[in-house]
Amino acid sequence: MRSHSERIFGIGLVGLIAALPFVAGSIAVANQVIVSDTAHEDLYAVADAVIVEGTVEGDIFVITGKLTITGTVDGDVLGLVGGPVRISGRVGGSVRLAAVDVEITGSVGDDLAALVGQASVTGDVGRDAVLFGAEANLDGTIGRDVRAQIYRMGIDGGVGRDVEVRADGLRFGDEASVSGDVLYRASRDATIATGASLQGQVVRTPVLAPVWAKALTRVIAVLSLLGLIVAGIVGQWLFRGTSQRAVAVAGEHPGRAAAVGLAMLLLPPILVLPLFLSVVGIPIALVFLLTWLIALFLGPLPAVTRLGAAVVRGRGGLALGVVVGVVVWRGVMWLLPVIAAVVYLAALLIGLGSYGIAAWGLRSEHAAA
């Protein structure tokens, strides 16, 4: 069973992408996007850096290397950030991010949900803080609950209701004030300073598996997600003709692609078996199998890219389609584990078959030329 906090974050992350079809604003693609005045609509930006110095009267969705908000965002802030996030201004809605480093010294009106390497909150969060990552320090004010699965957490501010945490190290400083209960799962007791005010129960539940092992599993999952995104974007650039045609096949002939993909999935391991019967054939067989395993990892890309392109209605090109498609696809499998195998297999078969059909088509065209 997924925990309540995991579901909240997962729904937020998938919702972040799923909301894109209802874009009322504009998509900005540039090296740097700066809002220095007032934007009267939602902002969707893909850039090396996004800086909000003025006012955005709607929501912000970003895919960027750096996000800085010193002004005001009336709606929500949602995004994938490859570097630091600095929010010293005011966000009226929620902040939902996957980022390396998040620092909030300003105010967030609603919820904070983040997958982070490191997070620091010295400002105010109006409702809940839901955090996953390596380290978090909450020295500001959280209006309601704190829910986290994190390696190391420190709380030295105010929490309006409960704290529910899974962590290797949990610390409450002298300025910590928790109005509700503290429920935490850890392999050792929390460190509680003498000046801390914990008004409810403090209950520790021992963990069977080390927290570091759980954290490592999460890191591997995130790296796998990012690796697939990077591989998809690089593949679009290096093998533009085949990739574009494969995405088109996945959208136009998914059934035919799935049939071809099933053959590509099952036949290679069978065909390679005779090679293992000879010393000369063994190295060839190993290379063949390695190529097949790589294909299994990259196979879903045409299908998920087609999904992402449909979600964003073709805006931002296939590169944005890769990002959106991978996040939605993985998000659905994460939230609905009962059908995860079916979702994965469908994308794999359609994707593998699309690659095969596209490559064969290009080969035929080159032979005829």
Phi, psi and omega in degrees: 000137174284143176288163180301318182292323178296319180293319179301312182294317180298315178298319179296318182293315178291321177298326177306316181276319185295338180285348186299328180298339183263029182302124176255346183258217184230155176259125178250126178240114183197171175294323181214130177246122182236127174253105183253351180241225180243124174260122187268016181211177177295151179241125176240114188231136171240110188200165174294322180215139176238124183234124178247104178258337181260228184231133171248120186274008177226215180265163174235129170239126184226146164237108191206168176270341181205135179233125179231126178236107175252349180261225186229134172239117183287332182259219182264158172242120183228138179178171173245118187235122183279357182219220185279150171240125180235114180241102177250356178265212183238131173245120184286329181260224182257160174242119180231113189220152161244116188209163179283316187215120181242128177229121181242110176251352179264222183227144175238122186290322184248242187261156169242119177231121187212141168256113193222159166279317179212140179225140176225124179238109174248356177265213185240137172240123188292325183237243188267154170243118181240115190229141174227134178159205186268315185210142177214138176232117182251096181253000179262218183239127175249120188294325182234248188264155168245123178230127186207148166235105193211154182288313182221130181226138174236135178236120180222035179218199183261139176234124187288332181227241189263159172240121179233110191225143165244118186206158173279322178227127180233128184229135173245121181276180182297332182268003182290138178218114182241119183283336182251212182271157172244112180241118183220147176251123183200160178275353177212165183291151176288154175266120184239116180291155183296332181274355182291142179247102179247103192278338180258202178286150171240109187236125177252133175248121179297152179253144178280319179259141179301145180298325181298327179291318176298317180297319179298321177298318179296317181298317179298319179297317180294317179297323176297317178298310181294323179298320179293321178297312181297316180299321179295317181292316179296320178297322177299327182279317184282322184238059188302313184297310181295317182296314181296318179294322180296319177297319178296318179297319180299326180277326186267327184225061183296324181294312178298318180297320180295322179294315178294321180296324178297319178295319180292334179282320188266325188287318184306313179298329180285317183292335184276346183303316180300334181294333180286353181277351179231151180296320180294326185281340184299311178300322179296318180297319180295318177297319180298316180292323177297317177299320180296318179295319177298320178297324178295324179289317184271347186308318183292349190305313180301319181292314183287329175295319177296321176297313180297319179297324178292322180296316182269005177058041175079357182283145178082001178075184182290336179298314177293326177299321177299310183299309183295316182297315181297317181295316179296315182299309179294323179298318178296318179295325181289319183281331184237072184297339181295325182250013184300318182297320180294316180297317180294313183296321179298313179295321181296312182295314180296319181293312178301314179297323179295318176300314182298313180295318181295315180296319179294321179296316179295321178298316180297320179294319179293323179293326181282338184288000000 
